[in-house]
Amino acid sequence: MNPERGKPRWIKGAFVYPNVLFIRTRRYRKSLVHRLQDRNHIKVSIQGFLISGASGSWCGMTLSFALTFSILELALRGYVNPHQRMMLKTTLTHIDFLTEQIEILDQEVAQRVISDQEDIERLDSIPGIANRMAEQILAEIGTNIKNQFPSAAHLCSCAALVPGHNESAGKRKSSKGKKGNKYLKPALTEAAHSVAASKNYLGAMYRRTSARKGRKRAAIVVAHAMLRIAYYLLTRKEMYVDLGEDYFDKQKLGAIVRNSVRRLETLGYNVTISEVS
């Protein structure tokens, strides 16, 4: 155990982050293959194909039965020279290797965290956080979270998810956040972006903040909320309960009604408000 963070070093150093690196590299390699397709006028990606499989073959995952062989033939018709074939073969071989290593590390991490499965399930219940992300968060903040971090604010400060408001003499200065934990902050930011269109509390928070401050700041706000939620779930031993997409509207229900009535009256309408029974 790492006495500084109260977490097992073998989870962090040996398995979780190499696995994340493999996943990002595989995603980059797949994008290279797609760009090579487009450069050579091969439009397989348009027909809903993904690059996967042990042999690096083209596997139609969302291909409908209505697609005829003539359309498929047109999509596969392109111009690939021997050099590009070699590059394509090398990239697909690398993708297969990364997929194999990811599966091996997934199995190893699952064995190592089997005693903390309840905490992983609690984190997994948060929208935007899947099983792998939950393992990464738990590996970084540890299992003895209550003794390591006195409050959720301390945990968010450690991850640098608390951008300040720097203003002096009426002048707003830079409020750029600190770098913080280089593994935890990017992971939570990525999870925050994934809930942008979700119909839940975090999704509503993202859209509400994004409309005023932009997507980047909205991601930091939602990531901050996710980390606070994770702290309370782990310390209270509870599962996540969503507040609902209309949570913020309910908090300011009176103001919304008054503003709506005022806007209608300025347009020349007489408005009568009554509650639906």
matplotlib code that plots the C-alpha trace (Angstrom):
import matplotlib.pyplot as plt

x = [0.0, 1.1, 1.2, 0.8, -2.5, -3.7, -4.1, -2.5, 0.4, 0.2, -3.2, -2.0, 1.4, 1.2, -2.2, -4.8, -2.9, -1.1, -4.5, -5.9, -2.8, -3.4, -7.1, -6.2, -3.5, -5.9, -8.5, -5.8, -4.7, -8.3, -8.6, -5.5, -7.1, -10.3, -8.2, -6.3, -9.7, -10.9, -7.6, -8.0, -11.7, -12.9, -16.1, -16.6, -17.0, -20.1, -21.8, -21.5, -18.4, -16.0, -12.4, -12.3, -11.8, -8.9, -7.8, -8.2, -11.0, -13.8, -16.8, -20.2, -21.8, -24.7, -25.1, -28.7, -30.0, -31.4, -27.8, -27.2, -24.0, -23.7, -23.6, -21.1, -19.0, -19.0, -18.0, -15.0, -13.8, -10.7, -7.0, -4.5, -0.9, 1.5, 3.0, -0.4, -1.3, 1.8, 0.8, -2.7, -1.6, 0.9, -1.7, -4.3, -1.8, -1.0, -4.7, -5.0, -2.0, -3.5, -6.9, -5.2, -3.2, -6.3, -8.2, -5.3, -5.1, -8.8, -8.8, -5.9, -7.4, -10.8, -8.9, -7.1, -10.1, -12.5, -12.5, -13.6, -16.4, -19.1, -17.3, -16.8, -20.6, -21.3, -19.1, -20.5, -24.0, -23.0, -24.0, -21.0, -18.8, -18.5, -16.7, -13.3, -13.6, -14.7, -11.6, -9.4, -11.0, -10.7, -7.1, -6.3, -8.2, -7.9, -10.3, -9.5, -11.0, -12.6, -9.3, -7.3, -9.6, -11.5, -14.1, -15.3, -13.7, -10.3, -10.7, -11.8, -8.8, -6.4, -7.8, -7.7, -11.4, -12.0, -11.3, -11.3, -12.7, -9.8, -11.0, -9.3, -10.3, -13.2, -10.8, -11.3, -8.0, -7.1, -8.9, -7.1, -7.2, -4.2, -2.9, -3.8, -3.9, -2.8, -4.8, -7.9, -8.8, -8.6, -10.7, -13.4, -13.4, -13.9, -16.7, -18.3, -18.4, -20.1, -23.2, -23.7, -26.9, -28.1, -31.5, -30.5, -29.2, -25.6, -26.7, -28.9, -26.0, -23.7, -26.1, -27.0, -23.4, -22.4, -25.0, -23.4, -19.7, -18.9, -18.3, -14.8, -16.0, -19.1, -17.0, -15.0, -18.2, -19.7, -16.4, -16.4, -19.9, -19.0, -16.1, -18.2, -20.9, -18.2, -16.9, -20.3, -21.2, -18.0, -18.1, -21.8, -21.9, -24.8, -25.8, -26.4, -29.9, -30.5, -32.2, -33.8, -33.4, -35.9, -34.1, -32.9, -36.3, -38.0, -35.5, -36.5, -40.1, -41.5, -38.9, -39.5, -43.3, -42.9, -40.5, -42.7, -45.8, -43.9, -42.7, -46.2, -47.7, -45.1, -46.3, -49.9, -51.5, -53.4, -52.2, -54.0, -52.0, -53.7, -52.2, -53.2, -55.1]
y = [0.0, 3.6, 5.4, 8.8, 8.1, 5.0, 3.1, 0.0, 1.0, -2.2, -1.2, 2.2, 1.6, -1.9, -2.4, 0.4, 3.2, 1.0, -0.4, 3.1, 3.9, 0.8, 1.8, 5.3, 4.0, 1.5, 4.3, 6.4, 3.4, 2.8, 6.5, 6.1, 3.2, 5.2, 8.1, 5.7, 4.5, 8.0, 8.9, 6.0, 6.5, 3.5, 4.5, 1.5, 3.6, 5.3, 1.9, 1.4, -0.7, -1.0, -2.3, -5.1, -8.8, -11.1, -11.0, -7.3, -8.0, -5.7, -6.5, -4.9, -4.2, -2.0, -3.0, -3.4, -6.3, -3.8, -3.0, -4.6, -6.2, -3.6, -0.7, -2.7, -3.2, 0.5, 1.3, -1.1, 0.1, 2.2, 2.6, 1.0, 0.7, -1.9, 0.6, 1.5, -2.2, -2.7, 0.2, -1.1, -4.6, -3.3, -1.0, -3.8, -6.2, -3.5, -3.1, -6.9, -6.8, -3.9, -5.7, -8.8, -6.9, -4.9, -8.2, -9.6, -6.5, -6.3, -9.8, -9.0, -5.8, -7.6, -10.2, -7.6, -5.5, -8.4, -7.5, -3.9, -4.9, -3.2, 0.2, -0.3, -0.9, 2.2, 4.3, 2.5, 3.7, 7.3, 8.3, 8.6, 6.3, 2.7, -0.2, 0.6, 4.3, 3.2, 1.0, 3.9, 6.3, 3.7, 3.0, 6.7, 7.8, 4.5, 2.5, 4.3, 7.5, 8.9, 8.9, 10.2, 13.1, 14.8, 16.1, 16.1, 19.5, 18.2, 15.4, 17.8, 20.1, 17.2, 16.6, 20.3, 20.4, 23.6, 26.5, 29.8, 33.2, 35.6, 39.2, 42.3, 45.9, 45.1, 43.4, 39.8, 38.0, 34.5, 31.7, 28.9, 25.7, 23.9, 20.7, 18.5, 14.7, 14.0, 10.7, 11.5, 14.9, 13.8, 10.7, 12.6, 15.3, 12.6, 11.1, 14.6, 15.1, 11.7, 12.8, 16.0, 14.6, 12.5, 13.1, 13.1, 15.5, 15.6, 16.0, 19.0, 20.5, 20.1, 21.8, 24.5, 25.4, 25.0, 27.5, 30.2, 29.3, 26.9, 23.2, 23.1, 24.8, 22.7, 19.6, 20.8, 21.6, 18.2, 16.4, 18.3, 17.1, 13.5, 13.5, 14.9, 12.3, 9.5, 10.7, 10.6, 7.2, 5.6, 7.1, 6.6, 3.1, 4.1, 3.8, 6.8, 8.2, 10.6, 13.9, 14.1, 16.2, 18.8, 19.3, 22.9, 23.9, 22.8, 24.8, 28.0, 27.2, 30.5, 32.6, 30.6, 31.1, 34.9, 35.4, 33.4, 35.4, 38.7, 37.8, 36.9, 40.1, 42.2, 40.5, 41.6, 38.6, 38.3, 35.3, 33.4, 30.9, 27.9, 24.6, 21.4, 19.2]
z = [0.0, -0.7, 2.7, 1.0, -0.7, 1.1, -2.1, -3.6, -5.8, -7.9, -9.2, -10.3, -11.6, -13.1, -14.6, -14.8, -16.6, -19.1, -19.9, -20.5, -22.6, -24.7, -25.2, -26.4, -28.7, -30.2, -30.8, -32.5, -34.7, -35.8, -36.7, -38.9, -40.8, -41.4, -42.7, -45.0, -46.3, -47.1, -48.7, -51.1, -51.7, -49.7, -48.0, -45.7, -42.6, -44.2, -44.4, -40.6, -40.5, -37.6, -37.4, -35.0, -34.6, -33.9, -37.5, -38.1, -40.6, -41.6, -39.5, -40.2, -36.8, -37.9, -41.5, -42.4, -44.5, -47.0, -48.1, -51.5, -52.7, -55.5, -52.9, -50.8, -53.9, -54.7, -51.0, -51.2, -54.6, -54.1, -55.0, -52.6, -53.7, -52.2, -49.7, -48.3, -48.1, -46.0, -43.7, -43.4, -42.5, -39.9, -38.3, -38.1, -36.6, -34.0, -33.3, -32.7, -30.4, -28.4, -28.1, -26.8, -24.2, -23.1, -22.5, -20.5, -18.3, -17.9, -16.5, -14.2, -12.9, -12.3, -10.2, -8.2, -7.3, -6.6, -2.9, -3.7, -6.1, -4.0, -4.3, -8.0, -8.4, -6.4, -8.8, -11.8, -10.8, -11.6, -15.1, -17.4, -15.2, -16.5, -14.9, -16.3, -15.3, -11.8, -11.5, -12.5, -10.0, -7.2, -8.1, -7.8, -4.7, -2.8, -0.7, 2.6, 1.2, 4.4, 6.4, 3.5, 2.5, 5.3, 3.0, -0.6, -1.1, -0.2, -2.8, -5.5, -4.6, -5.0, -8.5, -9.3, -10.1, -8.2, -10.6, -8.6, -9.1, -9.2, -9.1, -7.7, -7.7, -10.1, -12.6, -13.4, -13.7, -14.9, -13.0, -14.8, -12.7, -11.5, -13.2, -10.2, -10.6, -14.2, -14.3, -12.3, -13.8, -17.5, -16.8, -15.0, -17.7, -20.4, -18.4, -18.0, -21.8, -22.2, -20.3, -22.4, -24.0, -21.2, -19.7, -16.1, -13.4, -14.6, -18.2, -17.3, -15.3, -18.3, -20.8, -18.3, -17.7, -21.3, -22.5, -20.3, -20.1, -22.9, -23.0, -21.5, -18.3, -18.3, -18.3, -15.3, -13.4, -14.1, -13.3, -10.0, -9.3, -10.2, -7.8, -5.0, -5.7, -5.7, -2.4, -0.7, -2.2, -1.0, 2.5, 3.0, 1.3, -0.8, -4.5, -6.7, -6.9, -9.8, -9.0, -12.4, -15.5, -14.2, -10.9, -11.7, -13.1, -9.9, -7.8, -9.6, -10.5, -9.3, -11.2, -14.4, -14.2, -13.5, -16.4, -18.8, -17.8, -18.1, -21.6, -22.7, -21.3, -23.2, -26.4, -25.7, -24.0, -20.8, -18.8, -16.1, -14.1, -12.5, -11.2, -13.0, -10.5]

ax = plt.figure().add_subplot(projection="3d")
ax.plot(x, y, z, "-o")
ax.set_aspect("equal")
plt.show()
